[in-house]
Amino acid sequence: MKRLLSTLFGLLGLFGLSACDPFVFDKIKPGVTTDVEVRQLLGEPGMQWRNEDGSVTWEYSGQPAGTQCHMITLGPDRIVRSVEQVLNEKHFARIKAGMTLDEVRRVLGKHANTQFFELSQERVYNWNVDGGPTITDPVFFTVHFDTAGHVTRTSLNVQYRR
């Protein structure tokens, strides 16, 4: 049975489906879970960042359809240090004017979509987030960039459906 579950989780990870299930992240325990176990549960991360202290942070984004992005930090010992869902007010507040797209991605993970507005000469990147007035009204945290690729402002937008 254990082998069957391992195979199933491996296949789900291969297709990226497990990263859409927030309950899978409850199985990851800081100080206990290893990098091998994280990969068995979630598959390969969408992005990896090396940190100055020797740790590494893995990104598991549910974008474009999901409303969560988890950052899992592993210590040099390859044991999970932290698991954090980053699409929230705390992390939105970290996005400041002048940041680059790479810096924003490091904070929020992969975006859902992007658009260029000719009239205002700005490119906007959207992250699908929780918080709409109804379950059918998607909400987007939007980061606005100038033509040089630097953040000018952020906004929260509801796409009302009738």
C-alpha positions, 0 to 999 in steps of 0.5 A: 500500500505504501508503495502504491501511495508513493507511486500515486504521489509521484505521478501527481507531482509529475503532472503538477496536480498535487501543488494545487491541493493545499492539504498536501502542504499540511503534511510537510512539517518544519524540522522533520520533512526532508527535501526528498519527501517534499519532492515525493509529495509535490514534484519538482519546484517551479523555481529554486532560490539559493539564500545567503545562509546556505538554505534554499527556497522552493516555489510551488505555485498554483497559478494561473487557476489557483489562489496560493503559492507556497515557498518552502525553505530547506536548510543546508541539512536538507530538512524543511525550515518553513512552509509559507503561503505567500499570496497574502497581505503581508507579502503584498506589502513587501512589493515596493516601487523600483523592484524588478520582476525577478525581485517580485517573483522571489516574494510572490512566486509565478504570476497568473497572467500579464498584459501590456497597456499601450496608452499608459505604457505599462505592463501589469502582472496579475496573481489570482488571490483569495478574497472576492465578494463571491466565489465566482468573482476572481480577485487579482493582486496586480503589480504595475511595471514601467517600460524599464521593468520597474514596479510603479505601483500595486493594486487589488482588482475584482473581476465581477461576473454577472 
